[in-house]
Amino acid sequence: MTSSHGPKILVTGAGGYIGGPTVSALVASGYHVHVMGRTDPDIAGTTFHRVDLLREVDLRARIEETGASSLLHLAWSVTPGKFWTDLANCDWVAASLRLFRAFTEAGGRRIVAVGSCAEYDWSAASRMTEDISPICPGTLYGKAKAALWNLLEAIGQQEGLSVAWARLFFLYGPGEPRGKLVSDATNTLLAGQRFATTPGLQRRDFIHVEDAGAALAALLLSPVTGAVNIASGQSIAVRELLDHVAKAAQADGLIDFGARSLATGEPMELVADIDKLREEVGFTPRMSLIEGVVRTVEWWRNNALTRREEK
């Protein structure tokens, strides 16, 4: 059951991997959430509006129908293995700008959009801190995100809007698309097959998708502006993460570390400073890595069982 107290919220990309947990957190907070996209994600407590953001002409009228004063923009093309160099990144920059303009003209007052740790200079060795660490993306995806934030920030300053930019680090958890590290490793190991990977010495900042969704909801509902890292604030060696996955999958000894080489130029450590998330937004990730991995593996185990039964 939804409530109409507080501002009405409009969310794009609600059917995506991060969208579901984020919208669920907003609904749980009692807000009336409108979701906009090509397909209905069928999330309880939301109102769906069928819109193709890449094609829609009269977005302003569609946004005015929602009465939303806050926008959370998650929609983007993030096909695993493709999104780093996908020319669709250019389409999404243009579509996002049309959305921001239409939302502003419809009377919207707060916009939070999602960026990426790929905006930072990955050659820098220090912990990545908003407004301090250099922005120097190495991919088309990172460049598109960085450019969009520059423009959104300018729109906010000119139009007197409250705007924020969430830089996501490395997500994992139930429902992760195949083609990603944890989902591929989990499904391979649950099938009793060997999983070939790098030596696994590189360290990354992983955050469970439910924590990331809750953090995005908290950011949207806060008055915080500017860029905010969405991460755990801790780095872990990929090898250690995969060892936890193997243990939860009861597949010790099935990971072939070093069977693949680390990609040229791959940084050895990527970790976020989350002081702004904790101290200004007031959110601290709750789920430990071990608990998150166990829950993730169990979700995939049950999901795989369901698929086998359906066949």
Secondary structure as the mmCIF struct_conf table of DSSP 4:
data_model
#
loop_
_struct_conf.conf_type_id
_struct_conf.id
_struct_conf.beg_label_comp_id
_struct_conf.beg_label_asym_id
_struct_conf.beg_label_seq_id
_struct_conf.end_label_comp_id
_struct_conf.end_label_asym_id
_struct_conf.end_label_seq_id
BEND BEND1 GLY A 6 GLY A 6
STRN STRN1 ILE A 9 THR A 12
TURN_TY1_P TURN_TY1_P1 ALA A 14 GLY A 15
BEND BEND2 GLY A 16 GLY A 16
TURN_TY1_P TURN_TY1_P2 TYR A 17 ILE A 18
HELX_RH_AL_P HELX_RH_AL_P1 GLY A 19 ALA A 28
TURN_TY1_P TURN_TY1_P3 SER A 29 GLY A 30
STRN STRN2 VAL A 33 GLY A 37
BEND BEND3 ARG A 38 THR A 39
TURN_TY1_P TURN_TY1_P4 ALA A 44 GLY A 45
STRN STRN3 THR A 46 ARG A 50
TURN_TY1_P TURN_TY1_P5 LEU A 53 ARG A 55
BEND BEND4 VAL A 57 VAL A 57
HELX_RH_AL_P HELX_RH_AL_P2 LEU A 59 THR A 66
TURN_TY1_P TURN_TY1_P6 GLY A 67 GLY A 67
BEND BEND5 SER A 69 SER A 69
STRN STRN4 SER A 70 HIS A 73
TURN_TY1_P TURN_TY1_P7 PRO A 80 THR A 85
TURN_TY1_P TURN_TY1_P8 LEU A 87 LEU A 87
HELX_RH_AL_P HELX_RH_AL_P3 ALA A 88 GLU A 105
TURN_TY1_P TURN_TY1_P9 ALA A 106 GLY A 107
STRN STRN5 ARG A 110 SER A 116
HELX_RH_3T_P HELX_RH_3T_P1 CYS A 117 GLU A 119
STRN STRN6 TYR A 120 TYR A 120
TURN_TY1_P TURN_TY1_P10 TRP A 122 SER A 123
BEND BEND6 SER A 126 SER A 126
HELX_LH_PP_P HELX_LH_PP_P1 ARG A 127 ARG A 127
STRN STRN7 MET A 128 MET A 128
TURN_TY1_P TURN_TY1_P11 GLU A 130 ILE A 132
BEND BEND7 SER A 133 SER A 133
STRN STRN8 ILE A 135 ILE A 135
BEND BEND8 GLY A 138 THR A 139
HELX_RH_AL_P HELX_RH_AL_P4 LEU A 140 GLU A 159
TURN_TY1_P TURN_TY1_P12 GLY A 160 GLY A 160
STRN STRN9 SER A 162 LEU A 168
STRN STRN10 PHE A 170 TYR A 172
BEND BEND9 GLY A 173 GLY A 173
TURN_TY1_P TURN_TY1_P13 PRO A 174 GLY A 175
HELX_LH_PP_P HELX_LH_PP_P2 GLU A 176 PRO A 177
TURN_TY1_P TURN_TY1_P14 ARG A 178 GLY A 179
BEND BEND10 LYS A 180 LYS A 180
HELX_RH_AL_P HELX_RH_AL_P5 LEU A 181 LEU A 190
TURN_TY1_P TURN_TY1_P15 ALA A 191 GLY A 192
STRN STRN11 PHE A 195 THR A 197
STRN STRN12 ARG A 203 ARG A 204
STRN STRN13 PHE A 206 HIS A 208
HELX_RH_AL_P HELX_RH_AL_P6 VAL A 209 LEU A 221
BEND BEND11 SER A 222 SER A 222
STRN STRN14 GLY A 226 ILE A 230
BEND BEND12 ALA A 231 ALA A 231
BEND BEND13 GLY A 233 GLY A 233
STRN STRN15 ILE A 236 ALA A 237
HELX_RH_AL_P HELX_RH_AL_P7 VAL A 238 ALA A 248
TURN_TY1_P TURN_TY1_P16 ALA A 249 GLN A 250
TURN_TY1_P TURN_TY1_P17 ASP A 252 GLY A 253
STRN STRN16 ILE A 255 PHE A 257
TURN_TY1_P TURN_TY1_P18 GLY A 258 GLY A 258
BEND BEND14 ALA A 259 ARG A 260
HELX_LH_PP_P HELX_LH_PP_P3 SER A 261 ALA A 263
TURN_TY1_P TURN_TY1_P19 THR A 264 GLY A 265
BEND BEND15 MET A 268 MET A 268
STRN STRN17 GLU A 269 LEU A 270
STRN STRN18 ALA A 272 ALA A 272
HELX_RH_AL_P HELX_RH_AL_P8 ASP A 275 LYS A 276
HELX_RH_PI_P HELX_RH_PI_P1 LEU A 277 VAL A 281
HELX_RH_AL_P HELX_RH_AL_P9 LEU A 289 GLU A 310
#
